[in-house]
Amino acid sequence: MSAEEHSPQAGVRLQKALAEAGQGSRRRIEEWIAAGRVRINGRVAKLGERVVAGDKVMVDGRAVRLQRDAFKRRRIIAYHKPEGEVVTRRDPEGRTTVFQHLPGLQDGRWIAIGRLDINTAGLLLLTNDGALANGLMHPSHAVEREYAVRVQGPVADDVLRRLTQGVQLEDGQARFEEIVVSGGSGFNQWFHVVLCEGRNREVRRLWEAVGCAVSRLKRVRFGNVILGARPLPRQWRALTEEEESGLLALAGLPASPRPAGRGVGRRPAGAKRTSARAG
C-alpha cells in the first residue's frame, strides 16, 4: 500500500519513524522533509505524512531501515490486582503473578507501570510502550498515586499533620500530598492518601514511621485513571481514549491517534472524588 493510500489513522508520522531509526531529531527531520530530501516509495515526501511497515523510505538517496517498534500499536490496560499476587513475570516461590491474568499481545510485552507489593491490592496499569511507562514512573513528572488505607487504632490530628509536612525515612524524607479521613470507627480507620512518587512500600513505611500499623492497602487511582467498581479483582479493562490521552500528557508525551476500530473497555464506575487536605 502506498503512502497516498494510507488512512489518516494508519501508521506513524514520518518524522517519528525516522527519529526512532536514529536519523536525527524530529525538528531536523521535518526540515529535511520540507527541503525535499526524504522520499517514500520513490516519491518526495510531504510534511504530515505517515508511513506503515513495508514502506521504503530514503533520505538523500540512502535507504533507511525503519524500526519495527515504531509501528507497534500502543496498548494500556487497567488491572485489578488482589492481595497475594506478585508483580513479576516468574516467581521462584511459585506464587501467582499478575501476568497470568493478562490478555495476549502481538506487539511487544506487558510492562507494569510501577509495582504493588504482594499485600497491596488495587489498580495496576500495564502497557507495551516503554517510553510511556518510564515517563509515568519518572520522579520529575510527579504523577499522583492515591491509596485507600486502613490503619489500626486511633490517629491524632498532629500525626496527620506530620505525615503531610514530611517524615524522615531511611531513604530520605517523604510525605503525603493529601490525606482524607474516609470512615471507620473503633480499632480500624480508613484514610485516602496521595503520593507523587513510587518508592518501595512508601505508604506503609510512612505510617509505620509515626507509630501506626496498616492492615489494608489498596491503590485506587494512578494519575487520571480511577479503579472504580470495574474491573473486578483478577480482571482487566482497556482504557478509554480520554484516559489514554491524559496519561500521555502526564508522561510528557505527545498525543497520538488511536487506530480505527479499536475497542475500549468499560469506563470506571464510582462517584466523583472529593477530598480535603489534612492539617
VOGU-3710 file (C-alpha; in Angstrom, 3 decimals, decimal comma):
1> msaeehspqa> 0,000/0,000/0,000  1,461/3,350/-0,985  1,653/6,322/1,370  -1,097/8,027/-0,667  -3,460/5,160/0,156  -2,889/5,359/3,915  -5,897/6,243/6,002  -5,463/9,259/8,334  -5,227/6,834/11,265  -2,749/4,368/9,695
11> gvrlqkalae> 0,920/4,059/10,541  3,089/6,640/12,292  4,297/10,091/11,336  7,314/10,015/9,042  9,474/12,219/11,290  8,736/9,993/14,298  9,668/6,822/12,406  12,921/8,365/11,155  13,802/9,739/14,589  13,307/6,300/16,154
21> agqgsrrrie> 15,550/4,885/13,426  18,327/7,178/14,719  18,307/9,667/11,840  18,136/12,793/13,989  15,715/14,945/15,941  12,138/15,291/14,752  12,646/19,013/14,129  15,721/18,372/11,995  13,899/15,649/10,048  10,957/17,981/9,440
31> ewiaagrvri> 13,414/20,409/7,856  14,684/17,604/5,610  11,143/16,740/4,559  10,334/20,382/3,785  13,517/20,579/1,691  12,505/17,531/-0,370  15,331/15,333/0,888  13,070/12,472/2,010  11,221/10,045/-0,257  8,530/7,448/0,452
41> ngrvaklger> 8,209/4,617/-2,060  10,079/6,606/-4,680  8,271/9,947/-4,424  9,059/13,094/-2,467  7,513/13,024/0,989  5,364/15,793/2,414  5,148/17,148/5,938  2,466/15,390/7,967  2,625/12,113/6,064  2,516/8,764/7,798
51> vvagdkvmvd> 4,322/5,538/6,997  3,451/1,913/7,645  5,575/-1,211/7,888  6,810/-2,134/4,413  7,146/1,419/3,110  10,519/2,198/1,523  11,933/5,418/2,946  15,056/7,168/1,630  16,966/10,198/2,894  19,261/11,879/0,372
61> gravrlqrda> 19,029/8,787/-1,807  20,024/6,431/1,000  17,582/3,757/2,184  16,642/3,900/5,862  15,613/0,793/7,750  12,669/1,741/9,964  12,424/0,217/13,416  9,671/-2,351/13,886  8,811/-0,865/17,303  7,831/2,401/15,618
71> fkrrriiayh> 4,740/0,677/14,188  3,539/-1,280/17,170  0,114/-0,422/18,482  0,214/1,133/21,914  -1,796/-0,823/24,466  -2,633/0,283/28,001  -4,841/-1,665/30,388  -6,017/-1,309/33,972  -5,728/-4,492/36,056  -7,331/-5,013/39,477
81> kpegevvtrr> -4,637/-6,760/41,478  -5,807/-8,746/44,512  -3,704/-9,348/47,608  -1,462/-12,393/47,256  -0,336/-11,807/43,650  3,143/-10,618/42,775  4,125/-8,155/40,037  6,794/-10,255/38,363  6,855/-12,485/35,289  8,197/-15,566/37,052
91> dpegrttvfq> 8,196/-16,149/40,772  10,750/-18,640/42,174  8,339/-19,425/45,029  5,589/-20,374/42,593  3,189/-17,652/43,663  0,534/-16,350/41,288  1,709/-13,390/39,200  -0,418/-10,638/37,683  0,887/-11,591/34,222  -1,024/-14,886/34,357
101> hlpglqdgrw> -4,307/-12,981/34,032  -3,448/-10,541/31,220  -4,501/-10,698/27,555  -2,040/-11,762/24,888  0,000/-9,200/22,947  1,018/-9,228/19,294  3,312/-6,204/19,716  5,938/-6,317/22,459  5,241/-7,411/26,023  3,402/-6,038/29,043
111> iaigrldint> 5,314/-3,584/31,243  3,971/-2,798/34,714  3,792/0,943/35,376  5,090/0,824/38,927  4,634/-2,097/41,295  2,349/-3,156/44,097  3,737/-5,452/46,793  2,171/-8,823/47,478  -0,021/-7,496/50,313  -1,270/-4,448/48,382
121> aglllltndg> -4,333/-4,646/46,150  -5,853/-2,324/43,601  -5,117/-0,524/40,362  -2,119/-1,612/38,303  -1,553/-0,053/34,884  0,295/-2,044/32,221  1,445/-1,079/28,737  3,616/-2,270/25,865  5,060/1,259/25,476  8,347/1,573/27,352
131> alanglmhps> 8,573/5,342/26,865  5,137/5,798/28,426  5,978/3,535/31,376  9,257/5,354/32,007  7,619/8,764/31,724  4,875/7,939/34,215  7,338/6,469/36,725  9,960/9,225/36,442  10,083/11,353/39,621  10,270/14,582/37,605
141> havereyavr> 6,683/14,119/36,401  5,331/13,665/39,950  2,321/11,595/38,860  -0,209/11,191/41,677  -0,965/7,788/43,185  -3,953/7,532/45,521  -4,436/4,752/48,060  -7,192/3,655/50,418  -5,535/2,735/53,717  -6,963/1,007/56,798
151> vqgpvaddvl> -4,981/1,912/59,908  -5,213/0,135/63,235  -6,002/2,276/66,260  -6,816/5,975/66,687  -4,839/8,562/64,698  -4,431/12,017/66,226  -4,600/15,210/64,165  -0,951/16,033/64,882  0,037/12,665/63,348  -1,820/13,567/60,149
161> rrltqgvqle> -0,053/16,933/60,074  3,338/15,229/60,399  2,524/12,913/57,509  1,707/15,814/55,191  4,595/18,017/56,371  7,268/15,346/55,993  8,693/12,318/57,800  12,290/11,107/57,640  12,610/7,568/56,235  15,786/5,528/55,754
171> dgqarfeeiv> 15,937/6,587/52,075  15,129/10,265/52,636  12,248/12,474/53,632  8,777/11,626/52,353  5,253/12,895/52,832  1,698/12,510/51,666  0,439/15,286/49,400  -3,020/14,804/50,832  -4,832/12,795/53,497  -8,608/12,396/53,600
181> vsggsgfnqw> -10,412/10,756/56,511  -12,651/8,155/54,867  -14,628/6,478/57,656  -14,373/3,598/60,044  -14,605/3,547/63,800  -13,142/1,868/66,818  -9,962/-0,080/66,131  -9,922/0,461/62,339  -9,958/3,780/60,497  -9,859/4,366/56,744
191> fhvvlcegrn> -7,944/7,158/55,010  -7,290/8,115/51,409  -3,717/9,288/50,861  -1,982/10,762/47,807  1,690/10,376/46,872  3,595/11,825/43,919  6,340/9,192/43,832  6,632/5,436/43,939  9,308/4,393/46,410  9,240/0,815/47,688
201> revrrlweav> 6,490/0,279/50,312  6,377/4,031/50,866  2,774/4,230/52,072  3,287/1,551/54,717  6,653/2,954/55,792  5,252/6,463/56,262  2,510/5,224/58,570  4,935/2,965/60,443  7,290/5,924/60,949  4,602/7,705/63,007
211> gcavsrlkrv> 3,724/4,590/65,005  0,688/3,391/63,009  0,143/-0,086/61,580  -1,500/-0,546/58,154  -3,861/-3,532/57,983  -5,247/-3,000/54,441  -3,845/-1,088/51,476  -5,390/-0,595/48,062  -4,378/1,692/45,193  -7,496/3,366/43,820
221> rfgnvilgar> -6,039/5,886/41,358  -2,947/6,382/39,234  -2,762/9,796/37,591  -6,092/10,374/35,873  -7,159/6,692/35,903  -9,552/5,602/38,680  -10,121/1,965/39,653  -13,852/2,280/40,360  -16,184/-0,715/40,584  -14,755/-2,362/37,462
231> plprqwralt> -12,691/-4,311/36,717  -13,220/-6,850/39,478  -10,183/-8,479/41,162  -8,103/-10,518/38,676  -9,817/-8,763/35,769  -8,631/-6,033/33,400  -10,100/-3,442/31,068  -8,744/-1,300/28,238  -8,515/2,399/28,951  -10,829/4,918/27,394
241> eeeesgllal> -9,467/7,389/24,850  -9,726/10,176/27,417  -7,774/8,174/29,997  -5,057/7,279/27,490  -4,651/10,883/26,347  -4,429/12,011/29,961  -1,650/9,526/30,749  0,343/10,595/27,685  0,118/14,209/28,853  1,220/13,269/32,386
251> aglpasprpa> 4,217/11,402/30,926  5,160/14,394/28,788  4,482/12,545/25,542  2,562/13,832/22,509  -0,940/12,509/21,895  -1,276/10,064/19,028  -4,338/8,954/17,072  -5,908/5,662/18,092  -6,192/3,000/15,387  -9,560/2,974/13,649
261> grgvgrrpag> -11,982/0,408/15,028  -10,086/-0,092/18,265  -12,365/-1,113/21,107  -12,146/0,248/24,591  -13,063/-1,222/27,925  -15,792/-0,139/30,244  -15,448/3,222/31,896  -14,639/3,068/35,608  -17,673/3,373/37,811  -17,750/5,362/41,015
271> akrtsarag> -18,696/8,719/42,399  -16,737/11,850/41,668  -13,767/12,093/44,002  -13,823/14,744/46,708  -11,094/15,481/49,163  -9,847/17,802/51,855  -6,245/18,394/52,854  -5,302/17,151/56,284  -3,944/19,552/58,885
//
